[in-house]
Every structure is written in C-alpha cells, then in structure tokens.
Amino acid sequence: MMKKYFLMILSTVILAACSSTPSIKEMTDRYGDTDSIQITDMRSIVRNGVLTAQVTIKNDSKSNLVSYRFRWVGKNGMSVFDEESWKPVTIGKGQSTNIIGIAPTPDATDFRFELNQYQ
C-alpha cells in the first residue's frame, strides 16, 4: 500500500515538472538599458492555426523609446523564421501598452520576446 502511494506521488511530481511553463523572465531577452520597462503580462493563443502573442509592458520611469521584436520558435525549440526587424514603441511614464505579434508560419508553437534600447 505504501508503494502505491509513493508511485502516485512520484508520477504527480513528474507530470508537474513536465507541464511547467516558462516564466516571463525566461521568455524575454533584454538588450541595452531597458530596466525601466516592466513586462507585466504575456499570453498566447492559436487562431486559425497560427500563434498570436500578446505582451503587456509598463514604463516605470521617464518617457522611454524602446524597440521590440518576437522570435518564433517551433516544437523542437529552434527558430522557425528569420529574425524580425526591431519595431520602435514610445511609452510615457506610468503608461502600459499591449504589443501583439502574429507568427509568420503555422510551424511556430512558442515565442520569445526581445526588448532593446532604441538605437
């Protein structure tokens, strides 16, 4: 009986480890001085067979011009599309904005958000 409970607990732990989703920090790459920009939410949904991502960013400092792009990733964790170009966005002090990205190919099953100091 003890062995049965042990196996149940072990299988629960293994399933929980396999189903964990990466954190916002793990899904974000930052370049340059972007410390005043907080990423407050990250979501995705598949619509018509194509991944759509939404990232909410907030500016905690002075008015800031930053740039962003999405990196689209397939089931194997490899990039499925060439690098997107950087897109600028201005965020006033204390403001939030939603950034939407639509995968260029149905092969994309996940994404990474890249934030850069505008240059």
C-alpha positions as CSV (number, residue, x, y, z in Angstrom):
1,M,0.0,0.0,0.0
2,M,2.8,2.4,0.8
3,K,4.4,1.6,-2.5
4,K,1.2,2.5,-4.3
5,Y,1.1,6.0,-2.6
6,F,4.8,6.5,-3.4
7,L,4.2,5.8,-7.1
8,M,1.2,8.1,-7.2
9,I,3.2,11.0,-5.6
10,L,6.2,10.3,-7.9
11,S,4.0,10.4,-11.0
12,T,2.3,13.6,-9.9
13,V,5.7,15.3,-9.4
14,I,7.0,14.1,-12.8
15,L,3.8,15.4,-14.5
16,A,4.0,18.7,-12.7
17,A,7.7,19.2,-13.8
18,C,6.9,18.3,-17.4
19,S,3.9,20.7,-17.6
20,S,5.6,23.8,-16.1
21,T,5.5,26.8,-18.3
22,P,8.5,29.2,-18.6
23,S,8.3,32.4,-16.6
24,I,8.1,35.9,-18.3
25,K,11.7,36.4,-17.4
26,E,12.7,33.2,-19.1
27,M,10.8,34.2,-22.3
28,T,12.3,37.6,-22.5
29,D,15.7,38.7,-23.8
30,R,16.8,42.3,-23.0
31,Y,19.4,44.4,-24.7
32,G,20.7,47.8,-23.7
33,D,19.1,50.0,-21.0
34,T,15.6,48.7,-20.7
35,D,15.4,48.3,-16.9
36,S,12.6,50.9,-16.5
37,I,10.3,48.8,-18.7
38,Q,8.5,46.1,-16.8
39,I,6.8,43.2,-18.6
40,T,3.6,42.7,-16.7
41,D,1.8,40.0,-18.7
42,M,2.5,37.5,-21.5
43,R,-0.2,35.5,-23.3
44,S,-0.6,33.5,-26.5
45,I,-3.4,31.7,-28.4
46,V,-3.6,29.8,-31.6
47,R,-6.1,31.4,-34.0
48,N,-6.8,29.8,-37.4
49,G,-3.8,27.5,-36.9
50,V,-1.4,30.5,-36.3
51,L,0.1,31.5,-32.9
52,T,-0.7,35.0,-31.7
53,A,1.2,36.5,-28.8
54,Q,0.3,39.5,-26.6
55,V,2.9,41.1,-24.3
56,T,2.0,43.9,-21.9
57,I,4.8,46.3,-21.0
58,K,4.8,49.2,-18.5
59,N,7.1,52.1,-18.1
60,D,8.1,52.9,-14.5
61,S,10.5,55.8,-15.4
62,K,10.6,58.8,-17.6
63,S,9.1,58.7,-21.1
64,N,11.0,56.0,-23.0
65,L,11.5,54.9,-26.6
66,V,12.4,51.2,-26.9
67,S,12.2,48.7,-29.6
68,Y,10.9,45.1,-29.6
69,R,10.5,42.0,-31.8
70,F,9.3,38.5,-31.5
71,R,11.4,35.4,-32.0
72,W,9.2,32.5,-33.2
73,V,10.1,29.0,-32.0
74,G,8.9,25.5,-33.2
75,K,8.2,22.4,-31.2
76,N,11.9,21.4,-31.1
77,G,12.9,24.8,-29.6
78,M,14.6,26.0,-32.8
79,S,13.7,29.3,-34.6
80,V,11.2,28.8,-37.4
81,F,11.6,32.2,-39.1
82,D,14.4,34.7,-39.8
83,E,14.8,37.5,-37.4
84,E,12.1,40.1,-37.4
85,S,13.2,43.8,-37.7
86,W,13.1,45.9,-34.5
87,K,9.9,47.9,-34.1
88,P,10.0,51.1,-32.0
89,V,7.4,52.0,-29.4
90,T,7.2,55.1,-27.1
91,I,5.8,54.6,-23.6
92,G,5.2,57.5,-21.4
93,K,6.0,57.5,-17.7
94,G,3.5,55.2,-15.8
95,Q,1.8,54.0,-19.0
96,S,1.2,50.5,-20.2
97,T,0.8,49.1,-23.7
98,N,-0.1,45.8,-25.3
99,I,2.1,44.5,-28.1
100,I,0.6,42.0,-30.4
101,G,2.7,39.6,-32.6
102,I,1.4,37.1,-35.1
103,A,3.6,34.2,-36.1
104,P,4.6,34.3,-39.8
105,T,4.2,30.5,-40.1
106,P,2.0,27.8,-38.5
107,D,5.2,26.0,-37.5
108,A,5.7,28.4,-34.6
109,T,4.4,26.8,-31.4
110,D,6.1,29.3,-29.0
111,F,7.8,32.7,-28.9
112,R,10.4,34.7,-27.1
113,F,10.0,38.5,-26.6
114,E,13.1,40.7,-27.3
115,L,13.3,44.2,-25.9
116,N,16.0,46.6,-26.9
117,Q,17.1,50.2,-26.1
118,Y,16.1,52.2,-29.1
119,Q,19.1,53.0,-31.3
